[in-house]
Amino acid sequence: MNSPLLLLIALLLLLTGCSTFWPAQGEIPLSPPKQTQLHQLEHHQFELQLLATRGAKHCLPGQYIRLQNLYLKAREEALNGFDRDAEITLLKYQTQNAVIQKQMDWLEYHTLCLDPNYSEVELKERFLLYMSVDNQFASNKTTLLPDYQESLRYAAGIIKRQEHWHLQLIGYTDSQGNERNNYALGLERANTVKDFFVENGVDPNQITVLSVGETQAIDDNTLTKQLNNRKVEARVLVEHHAQSIHRVFDIKDWHTIRDGL
């Protein structure tokens, strides 16, 4: 290749290549957010919803707003590719979240700031909604399907903070196969859900399992109906709070009490 042609190519690269391969002056190339951070943020958004349900926006408005702002900052950093900054902000979020969770536990058992009846009903409804997700098990299988597993993770986040709840897990099957095997299959499915909860921090003493097998299967002459019969149903029995003696403190005592938590 002769020199004039080389010079022409170099000139073309100089005129067009720089704008193609390099960001404009002052711009920083953005990297896609890390998948793990996005999963973390999704979980933290769920935590904020639970805190709001428990009454944190009413009882601890300043701490809740601070926690919410940390979440929003971490989300913005992650979505814009600033992974390291998002990681630091998430650590700050987790520290603040641990503080507010401990304060909420104390307030729930020692003051009248919360409306426990209202919040508990709403938490129970939300919990049962997560437990009733469709597509739980494949035919003749006990492995949790992905969407069901994700929903159970949220359900575990609720029940492990409600130590006075008792949970019954009831395994169901479709009508395919024989009754004896289906009873065992239903029981194994219920135990699979229990094991998942225990792995995610739920006290095993809160959970009992049983099976009805195919005895309550709705007419399942189609694949869709069979899928609907392959499930674990949850029932929540709520006992009175027994974690500590209920004592009502005056609001002027809160600052002193908070410093000791």
Order of alpha helices (4+ residues) and beta strands (2+ residues): alpha-alpha-alpha-alpha-alpha-alpha-alpha-alpha-beta-alpha-beta-alpha-beta-alpha
